[in-house]
């Protein structure tokens, strides 16, 4: 890839990211739609059969997952949530109660500081049977665009190939095409309030 094409791709992504943020911020009835989307997620057969499931915890205008977590904790599954360490990497935490979460930096709900280093609370990406993934924008092939920091890309590189990657999004976050690079990871499924879209997944490269 030549530098001009990398630059134009970055410019494309920047515009798409801005548009997706604007769409998501303007989305009405986020709570109700988020409940519908989370209900679709737990009805997904791979969720039913999974033992260890990673949920992201919503920030800002993302599909709201925090309201679904208390119920998830009662369903006999090992629920895992990510948090970001000082190196800018996601680590995984075994969540057993909502009381283990507190508002951290940037007003993000995170595992309490004193619990993070407990061995019983630490989980690795290969332990996950199903992974819920947030994102800023998607297309119907499963291409995903995050905030550009690569947090999830790094984490997902270590996930098992048989662990489905399921993105939750509002329909307004879907675009005809997301620019992708060879290293980009595609989702297996994108669930919106309107439909479920089967993506290429990681077998696409």
HELIX and SHEET records of a PDB file:
HELIX    1   1 UNK A    3  UNK A   26  1                                  24    
HELIX    2   2 UNK A   30  UNK A   43  1                                  14    
HELIX    3   3 UNK A   45  UNK A   49  1                                   5    
HELIX    4   4 UNK A   66  UNK A   72  1                                   7    
HELIX    5   5 UNK A   98  UNK A  100  5                                   3    
HELIX    6   6 UNK A  105  UNK A  107  5                                   3    
HELIX    7   7 UNK A  113  UNK A  115  5                                   3    
HELIX    8   8 UNK A  119  UNK A  121  5                                   3    
HELIX    9   9 UNK A  125  UNK A  127  5                                   3    
HELIX   10  10 UNK A  151  UNK A  156  1                                   6    
HELIX   11  11 UNK A  171  UNK A  173  5                                   3    
HELIX   12  12 UNK A  201  UNK A  204  5                                   4    
SHEET    1   A 8 UNK A 122  UNK A 123  0                                        
SHEET    2   A 8 UNK A  90  UNK A  95 -1                                        
SHEET    3   A 8 UNK A  78  UNK A  84 -1                                        
SHEET    4   A 8 UNK A  52  UNK A  55  1                                        
SHEET    5   A 8 UNK A 130  UNK A 133  1                                        
SHEET    6   A 8 UNK A 164  UNK A 168  1                                        
SHEET    7   A 8 UNK A 189  UNK A 191  1                                        
SHEET    8   A 8 UNK A 196  UNK A 198 -1                                        
SHEET    1   B 2 UNK A 101  UNK A 103  0                                        
SHEET    2   B 2 UNK A 109  UNK A 111 -1                                        
SHEET    1   C 2 UNK A 137  UNK A 138  0                                        
SHEET    2   C 2 UNK A 144  UNK A 145 -1                                        
END                                                                             
